[in-house]
C-alpha cells in the first residue's frame, strides 16, 4: 500500500502551509499529492505550482470537475501537465454535484453516468493523439454541417497512458468506474464496510470489462490527526462530517448521506441532515456518531493509526491518501511524518 496526501482546496487559509506540506511529503517519499476544486481555486493551477516546487512526487486532480470543462480541454490540460512534470500527472475526474454543476457552471446535472462515460472516452481519444471524432448523446465532434474537422492534439504527453481516476460514491458509479478507469477516488471510506460499499461494485465493473483488480488503484482519502485523546480528535471533524452528510447536495441527492446509510447509520444520517438543512449546524455536528467519524478517519497514536492502516490494506486499499490535520504547520507536518511512521510500524512500507 502506498501513501498520498490531499491538499484540499487552495484558498482555505493554509496556502503557504500547503506548499510546505507537499514538499515535506515529497521528501518523505509519499507517492502522490492531490488537489481539489469546487467553486474557488482550480486544481490544475495548484498542481502546476506544486509540481514546480517538488522533485519526484506525482500530482493529481481530485478532482477536475466534468461540468467545468469540455473534454478536449481536459485532455489538453492533462497532456500539458504530464509533459511539464516529466510524467508525474494523474487525472482525477468527477461530476461534482447538482448545486455546483447547475448553480456555478450552468450545466444540467442529468444522466451523470452516461455523461461520465462519454467524457472519459473523448478524453482518452484526445490524449492518445488520434484525430478526434465522436458521436454520442452528450457530445458530437466535430459538429455536423459546419466548418469543424477532426483535429489531433499537438502536445506530446510524457507517457502514452496518463492514469485516469474517477471520484465515485454510489454503486452504479463505482461499477462504471471499475469498468472505464484506472483508479477510484473514494471519500468517507470505512475499512470495515469497504467491501460492500465500494470494492464489490468496482470488481463487478472490472469483470464487465474483462479485467481483474490487478493494477487498479483503490485510493480513499482520510483525515489524519495525531494525539492521545481520540474523542477530542474526533470532535474536531464533527463539522466536516456534518457538512457532507447533512449539507452536500439536496435532501434527495446527497451521495454522502446515502453512503452513511449504507454503512448502517440510516437513522443518524437522517437526523444529521434534518438538523443541517434546518440551519442547526451545531446540532447536526453533535448528532454525528463518534463511531462514524472514527471509522472514516485516522486518529490517535502512531500505533493506533498503524492498526487502522493495516485494516485498510487488508480491505484492498492500494493508495491511502492522507489529509494531515492540525491547527499549525508544525502539527500538520508532524501528522505527515506520523503517517510514514505508522506505515513502517505496521510493516506496510
Secondary structure, 3 states (H helix, E strand, C coil): CEEEEECCCCCCCCHHHHHHHHHHHHHHCCCEEEECCCCCCCHHHHHHHHHHCCCCCEEEECCEEHHHCCHHHHHHHHHHHHHHCCCCEEEEEECCCHHHHHHCCCCCCCCHHHHHHHHHHHHHHHHCCCCCCEECCCCEECCCCCCCCCCCCCCCCCCCCCCEEEECCCHHHHHHHHHHCCEEEEECCCHHHHHHHHHHHHHHHHHHCCCCCCCCEEEEEEEEEECCCHHHHHHHCHHHHHHHHHHCCCCCCCHHHHHHHHCCCHHHHHHHHHHHHCCCHHHHHHHCCHHHHHHCEEEECHHHHHHHHHHHHHHCCCEEEEEECCCCHHHHHHHHHHHHHHHHHHCCC
